[in-house]
């Protein structure tokens, strides 16, 4: 058990971290909105360009007007000889531009699949209105034991006192009234899980609270709840 001084020090550290994180979330949210607005305009402009660039890529300023309709296809350059049937010279330009903006989405998708191990589960729901927002923030709060490692019974008692339930992926979760996960609690020791049954030998030097924002509630409300839970865990 930490002394009163240790608990006060922990609170000061968590409070300072909270101030920094609040500022970070604020500026991140502003950047996200500016990025999303600018990206939407760029996508709209790019979607309006392909028909013009498809003609320019043929190699003539206006080839179809200069050639009779019956011979237009025969006089086109051989650039599309290697393309599959039904694909035209202009199409690869559009596809390449789309792929140039796509790696971010691919990277984020891979992260989401790794973070949400069960794709058909209710784990860490995202507001449907925010699904088109690319930026995501993974928030973690680590609580390390200052003396003896945490036992399984200590972790279970702390989880129970903070309304966290054992569930998916063999870790603890804080849920809202609809059963949607707000944040989770895992061990800092890989694989991060807790035994389902009794295990007197289980020990972990630390615990980690984590979530993904934006979530199903206001990000600041989720963070405040996580901070309170971290303080309770620090009092073990």
N, C-alpha and C positions, 0 to 999 in steps of 0.2 A: 504493500500500500504506500503511495507517495505521500509525503508530508504536505501540510497546508501551503508551505512556500512553493513546493513543486507544482501543486494544483494551480496556484496563482500564476506561476510562470507559464504553465501550459496555456492558461486562458489568455494571457497577454500575447503569446506566440500565435495562437489561433486567431485572436482578434486582429493582429497585425496582418496575418495572412489573408484574413477576410477582407480587410480594407483594400489590399492589393488586388485581390481577386475581383472584388466589386468593380474597381476601376477598370480592370482588364476586361470584364464582361461588358461593361458600358462601351468602351472603345471598340471592342470586337464586334458588338452589335451594330454600331454605327458604320464600321467598315463593311460588315456583311451586307447591310442595306444598300450602301453605295455601290458595292461590287455587283450585287444582284440586279440593281437598276441599270447599271452600265452594260452588264452582260446581256440583259434582255434587249436593249437597243441594238447591240452588235449582232445578236442572232437575227433580229428582225431585218436588219440591213443585209445580212448575208443571204437570207432566204429570198430576198428580192433580187439578188444579183445573178444567180445561175443562168437564167435564160439569156442574159446579155453575154456573159463570159463563154457560154457554150458556143455561141455563134463566132465570137472573136477567136476562140481556140482552133477553129477550122483553118484559119490562115488567110481569110479574105475579109475585107471590110463588110461586104454584103453579098456573099456568094450565091444565095438562093435567088436573089433578084437578077443576077447577071446570067444565070443559066436557065434554060427551059426546064419546066417541071419534070419532064420525062428523063432528062439527062443529069439532073442535080445530084442524085445519089451516086451515079457512076463517076462524076467528076470530083467527088470529095477526096481529100487526101487519104492515104492508107494508114493514118494514125490509129484507127479503130479496128484494124485487121485482127489484132491480137485480143480484142475484147470479146467476151461471151456474147452470144446472140441477144439482142434486145438492149444492149448497153451502148451508149453514145459517147462521143468525145468529151462532151461537157460534164458528164456524170462524175468521173474520177476527181475533177477539181472540187466539186461540191463535197464528195466523200472525204477527201483529204482535209478540207477545212473543218468538217465536222469532227474528224478524228483529232485534229489539232487541239480542240477544246474539250475532247472527251477524256483524256487520261486522268484529269482530276476526278471526274465522275467514277471512272473505273477504280481508282485508288480508294475513293470513299466507299464505294460499294463493297470492295474486298474487306475494308475495315469493318463495315457494318455486319457483314456475314460472319466475320471472326468474333466480333463483339456480341452479336446476337446469335448464339450457337444454334438455337432452334428457330428456324425461319417461320414456322407456323405457330409459335408460342406467343404469349402476351408479354414477353420480356422486354422491358424498356420501350414502351409505346412512344411513337412520335405523333404529334398533332398532324392530321392529314393536311391541314392548311400550310404546314411548313415542310412537307415532303420534297418540294421542288427547291428548297434552299440547300445549296451544296455545303457551306461551312458547317462543321459540327465541332463541339467542344467536349472533350473527355475530362471530367473533373474528378480528382482523387484527393482524399485526405488520409494520410498514414498516421496511425497511432502505434508507437513502439513501447514495449514494456521497459520500465527503468530498472526493475529488479528481476524477479523470476519470470520466466515465460508464461504466457496466458495458458490456462488449462481449458479443456473443452467445456467443463462445467461453468467456469467463469464467463466464457464467451456466450454460452446459452443463457445464463442469468442476465447478462448485460443486454443481449438481444431481446429477451422477453421484456425487460424493463423499459426498452425503447421501442416497443411495438414492432419488432422485426420478426419475421417468420422464416423458418427453414423451408426451402423449396427448390426451385429449378437450379440445376448445375451443382447441387449439394452445397449451397451457400445460403446466407440469410438475406431477406429482402424487406424493404419498407414499401408497403402498397397503399394506394388510395382506396376510397370506398368502392370503386369499381373493380378492384383487384389488379390494377395496373401498377407496375413497379416504378417507384420514384427513384430509389437508389438501392445499392446492395452492399453487403459486407462479406469480405473474403479474407483468407489468411495471406500474409506476405510470402509464405513458403509455398513454392510450386507443389501441386497444381492449384493451390488456393482454396481447396475444398475442406469441408468439415465432415467427420464421420457421422453417419446417420444414427448409429446406435452408441452405446456406452463405449468409451475408450479412455481408460485411465492413463495410458501412455502418451496421449496426444498433447503436444506442446507447440506453441508458435510464439516467436519473439515479437510479432507485431500483427496488426490488423489494418486493412485498407477499406475505406468507404469509397465507392465510386458510382458515377452516373454519366449519362450522355445528355448534353444540352444542344438544342432545345428539347424539352421533354413534355410531359402531359400537364405540367403546371408551370407557373412562373418560375424562371430560373433562380431568382433571388430567394423565393420561398423554399425551393428545394435545397439550396445551399445553406440557408439558415437552419433548416431541419438537420442537415448533415453535420453542421458545426455543433449543434446541441448534442447530437448523438456522439460525436467525437469526444466532447467534454465528459460525457458519461462513461465512455470507454476508458478515457484517461484516468478515471477515478478507480479503476479496478485494482 
